[in-house]
């Protein structure tokens, strides 16, 4: 059966992906490279040396809840992504580097020499300097979180700790020198089922994000500049060090006490308090 075509879709895009090395990142790069209309010239994959898991393993204080949470995340990622990652053809041309090395001149020079149409960042280190300047307006950041309400680290974990499931989602933005502060292109919200865990919600959202990102890349030349949401009175900015035993305990309590079911009962009203940026070019795009 022939692939479905998007009406008015632009010619194929040659892209470079900057990402990590967790299973979810491998799923993303392999998935993107198999989408029609996208050629992944190369993918720079940063290592796990400074990951949240590595940080928790080095801690000397009690961290049983955090370890259990991260172990459950690994298991859930295997359930969602491992079969695809193991069996899908890899056209993403991965380049594996240590965490934090993406801004080194030798990598920047190789990326620039490939002359991609777009750069796509998902789960890599903060980008500095030359790449921002060279690819201004052609560099998309995939932020797992809804800006401007949540920025920094774990931005789909903390809304569930704070009893705000309506603020779990993804923001596609033009990258800048700040942390999750670029001009917003398009946003999506998480989908929920009763009795979900944080990990089933998150992985379902990552799958949805991958389809949305492929549509965004293919239709990049049709995207409209969107009015930006006003800056909220309180911007929640989190770092890895904020991930504590108490935060995992609060998350568990919220889930056990029916947080998701309460949200689903009033989803339309609760979502309306935080309207998303929805780009018209992607509202009619086909997610094949």
C-alpha positions as CSV (number, residue, x, y, z in Angstrom):
1,X,0.0,0.0,0.0
2,X,1.6,3.4,-1.0
3,X,2.5,5.8,1.8
4,X,0.0,8.6,2.5
5,X,1.1,12.0,1.2
6,X,0.6,15.3,3.0
7,X,-1.2,17.8,0.9
8,X,1.2,20.6,0.0
9,X,4.1,19.0,1.8
10,X,7.5,20.5,1.0
11,X,10.5,18.6,-0.5
12,X,12.4,16.2,1.8
13,X,14.6,17.6,4.6
14,X,18.2,16.7,5.3
15,X,18.7,16.9,9.1
16,X,21.2,16.3,11.8
17,X,19.9,15.1,15.2
18,X,21.6,15.9,18.5
19,X,20.4,13.6,21.3
20,X,21.3,11.2,24.1
21,X,21.9,7.5,24.4
22,X,18.9,6.3,26.5
23,X,16.6,3.8,24.8
24,X,14.0,6.6,24.2
25,X,16.7,8.5,22.3
26,X,17.6,5.5,20.2
27,X,13.9,5.1,19.3
28,X,13.6,8.7,18.3
29,X,16.6,8.8,16.0
30,X,15.8,5.5,14.3
31,X,12.2,6.5,13.9
32,X,12.9,9.9,12.4
33,X,15.4,8.4,10.0
34,X,12.7,6.0,8.6
35,X,10.1,8.6,8.0
36,X,9.4,9.5,4.4
37,X,10.6,12.9,3.4
38,X,13.4,13.0,6.0
39,X,17.1,12.1,5.5
40,X,19.1,11.9,8.7
41,X,22.7,12.8,7.7
42,X,24.0,12.0,11.1
43,X,23.0,11.8,14.8
44,X,25.3,12.9,17.6
45,X,24.5,10.8,20.6
46,X,25.8,12.0,24.0
47,X,26.7,9.4,26.6
48,X,25.2,8.6,30.0
49,X,28.1,9.9,32.2
50,X,26.1,12.8,33.6
51,X,22.6,11.3,33.4
52,X,20.1,11.4,36.3
53,X,20.7,7.7,36.8
54,X,24.5,8.2,37.1
55,X,23.9,11.0,39.6
56,X,21.6,9.0,41.8
57,X,24.0,6.0,41.8
58,X,26.8,8.2,43.1
59,X,24.7,9.6,46.0
60,X,25.6,8.5,49.5
61,X,22.3,9.5,51.2
62,X,19.3,7.2,51.2
63,X,17.8,7.1,47.8
64,X,15.8,3.8,47.5
65,X,12.7,5.6,46.2
66,X,14.7,7.4,43.5
67,X,16.5,4.2,42.4
68,X,13.1,2.3,42.2
69,X,11.6,5.2,40.2
70,X,14.5,5.1,37.7
71,X,14.5,1.3,37.5
72,X,10.8,1.4,36.7
73,X,11.5,4.0,34.0
74,X,14.1,1.7,32.4
75,X,11.6,-1.2,32.4
76,X,8.8,0.9,30.9
77,X,11.2,2.1,28.2
78,X,12.0,-1.4,27.3
79,X,8.3,-2.3,27.1
80,X,7.6,0.6,24.8
81,X,10.7,0.9,22.6
82,X,13.1,-2.0,22.8
83,X,11.4,-4.2,20.1
84,X,11.5,-1.3,17.6
85,X,15.1,-0.3,18.5
86,X,16.3,-3.9,18.1
87,X,14.6,-4.7,14.8
88,X,14.3,-1.4,12.9
89,X,16.9,-0.5,10.3
90,X,19.2,2.2,11.5
91,X,19.5,5.0,9.0
92,X,20.3,7.6,11.6
93,X,24.1,7.4,11.2
94,X,25.0,7.7,14.9
95,X,28.1,9.3,16.2
96,X,28.7,8.5,19.9
97,X,30.4,11.1,22.1
98,X,30.8,11.8,25.8
99,X,28.1,13.9,27.5
100,X,28.8,17.6,27.2
101,X,31.1,17.3,24.1
102,X,28.6,18.4,21.5
103,X,29.9,22.0,21.6
104,X,33.5,21.1,20.9
105,X,34.9,22.6,17.7
106,X,35.6,19.2,16.0
107,X,32.0,18.2,16.3
108,X,30.6,21.6,15.3
109,X,32.8,21.6,12.2
110,X,31.6,18.2,11.2
111,X,28.0,19.2,11.6
112,X,28.4,22.4,9.7
113,X,30.3,20.5,6.9
114,X,27.2,18.2,6.4
115,X,25.2,21.3,5.4
116,X,21.9,20.1,6.8
117,X,18.6,21.9,6.2
118,X,17.7,21.6,9.9
119,X,19.2,20.6,13.3
120,X,16.9,18.8,15.7
121,X,17.9,18.6,19.4
122,X,16.2,16.2,21.8
123,X,17.8,15.3,25.1
124,X,21.3,16.7,24.4
125,X,23.4,19.1,26.4
126,X,22.7,22.9,26.3
127,X,23.9,24.2,23.0
128,X,26.3,27.1,23.0
129,X,28.0,29.4,20.5
130,X,28.7,28.4,16.9
131,X,25.8,26.0,16.3
132,X,23.3,28.5,17.5
133,X,24.7,31.2,15.2
134,X,25.2,29.0,12.1
135,X,21.7,27.4,12.2
136,X,19.7,30.4,13.5
137,X,16.1,29.8,12.5
138,X,16.9,26.3,11.4
139,X,17.4,24.6,14.8
140,X,14.5,23.0,16.5
141,X,14.6,22.0,20.2
142,X,12.2,19.2,21.3
143,X,11.5,20.1,25.0
144,X,9.8,17.4,27.0
145,X,7.7,19.8,29.0
146,X,5.4,22.7,28.5
147,X,7.1,26.1,28.3
148,X,6.8,28.6,29.7
149,X,5.3,26.9,32.8
150,X,7.9,24.2,33.3
151,X,11.6,24.6,32.4
152,X,14.8,22.8,33.1
153,X,15.1,19.1,34.1
154,X,12.4,16.6,34.6
155,X,9.7,18.9,33.3
156,X,7.2,16.1,32.8
157,X,7.9,14.6,36.2
158,X,7.3,17.7,38.2
159,X,3.8,18.5,37.0
160,X,2.7,15.1,38.3
161,X,4.4,15.9,41.6
162,X,2.6,19.2,41.7
163,X,-0.8,17.7,40.8
164,X,-0.9,19.4,37.4
165,X,-1.2,16.6,34.8
166,X,-2.5,19.1,32.3
167,X,1.0,20.5,32.1
168,X,2.7,17.4,30.9
169,X,3.5,17.7,27.2
170,X,6.0,18.6,24.6
171,X,7.1,22.0,23.3
172,X,8.8,22.4,19.9
173,X,10.7,25.6,19.8
174,X,13.4,27.5,17.9
175,X,16.5,27.0,20.1
176,X,18.3,29.9,21.7
177,X,21.0,30.4,24.3
178,X,18.6,30.1,27.2
179,X,17.2,27.0,28.9
180,X,13.8,26.2,27.2
181,X,13.2,29.8,26.4
182,X,13.2,29.8,22.6
183,X,10.3,31.0,20.4
184,X,7.6,28.3,20.6
185,X,6.6,26.7,17.3
186,X,4.0,24.1,18.4
187,X,2.9,22.2,21.5
188,X,1.2,18.9,22.3
189,X,-0.3,17.6,25.6
190,X,0.0,14.1,27.1
191,X,-2.8,11.6,26.7
192,X,-3.9,9.6,29.8
193,X,-5.6,6.4,30.7
194,X,-7.0,5.5,34.1
195,X,-4.4,3.8,36.4
196,X,-1.4,5.2,34.3
197,X,2.0,5.5,35.9
198,X,4.3,8.4,35.3
199,X,6.3,6.2,32.9
200,X,3.4,5.0,30.8
201,X,2.3,8.6,30.4
202,X,5.8,9.7,29.5
203,X,6.5,7.0,27.0
204,X,3.2,7.3,25.3
205,X,3.9,11.0,24.9
206,X,7.4,10.3,23.4
207,X,5.8,8.1,20.7
208,X,3.3,10.9,20.0
209,X,6.1,13.4,19.9
210,X,8.1,11.4,17.4
211,X,5.2,11.5,14.9
212,X,4.6,15.2,15.6
213,X,8.3,16.0,15.1
214,X,8.5,14.2,11.8
215,X,5.5,16.2,10.6
216,X,7.1,19.4,11.8
217,X,10.4,18.6,10.0
218,X,8.7,17.8,6.7
219,X,6.5,20.9,6.9
220,X,9.1,23.2,8.3
221,X,8.8,25.7,5.4
222,X,5.1,26.0,5.9
223,X,5.2,26.8,9.6
224,X,3.8,30.0,10.8
225,X,5.2,32.3,13.5
226,X,2.9,32.0,16.4
227,X,1.8,34.4,19.1
228,X,3.7,33.4,22.3
229,X,2.0,32.6,25.6
230,X,2.4,35.3,28.3
231,X,5.1,34.6,30.8
232,X,3.4,33.1,33.9
233,X,3.7,34.8,37.3
234,X,5.5,31.7,38.5
235,X,7.9,29.8,36.2
236,X,8.8,26.4,37.7
237,X,12.5,25.8,36.9
238,X,14.0,22.5,38.2
239,X,17.4,21.0,38.2
240,X,18.6,17.4,38.6
241,X,19.5,18.1,42.2
242,X,15.8,18.8,43.0
243,X,15.0,15.2,42.3
244,X,14.6,13.9,45.9
245,X,13.1,11.1,47.9
246,X,10.3,13.4,48.9
247,X,9.4,14.3,45.3
248,X,9.1,10.6,44.4
249,X,7.0,10.0,47.5
250,X,4.6,12.9,46.5
251,X,4.3,11.5,43.0
252,X,3.4,8.1,44.3
253,X,0.8,9.6,46.7
254,X,-0.8,11.6,43.9
255,X,-1.1,8.6,41.6
256,X,-2.5,6.4,44.4
257,X,-5.0,9.1,45.4
258,X,-6.6,9.4,42.0
259,X,-4.9,12.4,40.4
260,X,-5.2,11.1,36.9
261,X,-8.9,10.1,37.3
262,X,-9.7,13.5,38.8
263,X,-8.0,15.2,35.8
264,X,-9.8,13.0,33.2
265,X,-13.1,13.9,34.8
266,X,-12.5,17.6,34.2
267,X,-9.9,17.5,31.5
268,X,-11.5,20.1,29.1
269,X,-11.8,22.7,31.9
270,X,-8.4,22.1,33.3
271,X,-6.7,22.2,29.9
272,X,-8.4,25.4,29.0
273,X,-6.5,27.2,31.8
274,X,-3.2,26.6,29.9
275,X,-3.9,27.0,26.2
276,X,-1.1,25.5,23.9
277,X,0.5,27.0,20.9
278,X,-0.9,25.0,17.9
279,X,0.7,25.7,14.5
280,X,-1.9,25.7,11.7
281,X,0.6,24.0,9.3
282,X,0.7,20.9,11.6
283,X,-3.0,20.8,12.3
284,X,-3.7,19.3,8.9
285,X,-0.4,17.4,8.5
286,X,-0.7,13.6,8.2
287,X,1.4,11.6,10.8
288,X,2.3,8.6,8.7
